[in-house]
């Protein structure tokens, strides 16, 4: 009896051992299978921003096959999808709003790509919204001495209201109030936390004078308007710095200063296109007491069809910058596909199809690192989404222009491209680039 029990236990042990081995083999096989699959995760809450539905789609970089798509109408949990054995996918995002649409494709993104449509901060509190965001501000001077040159880094594009017995300078947003013997300079504050350097040159004077107004220096008039009252004697001397760009063109400039004590001051904003600078040199204005720890300089040609775009950080105002032209050839261009070639070294290429809808420009923009293939066929947006759109479906077959822009980045692209949308990061990076446009 005892021998029979021992024999039974021995057989039972063999069965358990065999089952255990089989289970281990199944687990190992599943782990190997999972290891060979690429799991992508998208946080829905990071891509909401426009009104209307948001469309997200992942396609194979090799075949264009749709791997995953969804339409998001509200915040959801994180979305995950399996890309099989693909190391990268092409990720496309689309959103339609009342006057147009925006479609963006990021080619060859990896599993750790953090997709987001929120603005990317170059420095702490850059987009800190406060009760001054969007407010109209006025600088008031006693007297009506004519301002013949004015650098306004908070330019307001809205029209000034005509008033009786006042001279209006609409281009520079200046009111000469003759009845009250007052000069009023108008501007508009944005969400950025930068201080603002306003530069003036008065009639009959050659020297420039300036004032730096910090966010907290504006005095409330009412809920929508703030002011700063000054005497002309409050203005300080301001030096002009010339920077050689080496190409005779029409330029627009954007620049801000980071001071040693941590202040940030905008000294030029290219939102005001009438403040062009023409020639092979550009000018920056710096108030005498403004110390420079770091200067961000952005320069681009005032032409959306072709030209140069440059951005870099400097320890001081440079005496010259070097622009690079990326000579290229675009072939096989259709409303759905393109191919490009260039002999120049580059890190990133941005291509975009532009569409005109009731005088509003919409675009489908594609970002890709230099390692991506140069030929591309646009992925097909699912009809379940496309048929419900008011603008996208009808516009996609009729682009008006194709634009291509090559970038050389100072930071290795592999350290940047797979973090989040490269379009969010570009405003903070140092780069040299040029662009060309092709009409259909």
Buried (B, 14 or more C-beta within 10 A) or exposed (E): EEEEEEEEEEEEEEEEEEEEEEEEEEEEEEEEEEEEEBEBEBBBBBBBEBEBBBBBBBBBBEEEEBBBBBBBEEEEEEBEBEBEEBEBBBBBBBBBBEEBBBBBBBBBBBBEBEBBBBEBEBBEEBBEEEEBBEBBBBBBBEEBBEBEBBBBBBBBEEEBEEEEEBEBBEEBBBBBBEEEEBBBBBBBBBEBBBBBBBBBBBEEEEEBBBBBBEBEEBEEEEEEBBBBEBEBEEBBEBBEBEBBBEBEBEBBBBBBBBBEEEBBBBBBBBBBEEBEBEBEBBBBBBBEEBEBBBBBBBBBBBBEEBBBBBBBEBEEBBEEBEBBBBEBEBEEBEBBEBBBEBEEEBBBBBBBBBBBBEEEEBBBBBBBBBEBEBEBBBBBBBEEBBEBBEBBBEBBEEBEBBBBBBBBBEEEBEEBBBBBBBBBBBBBBBBBBBBBBEEE
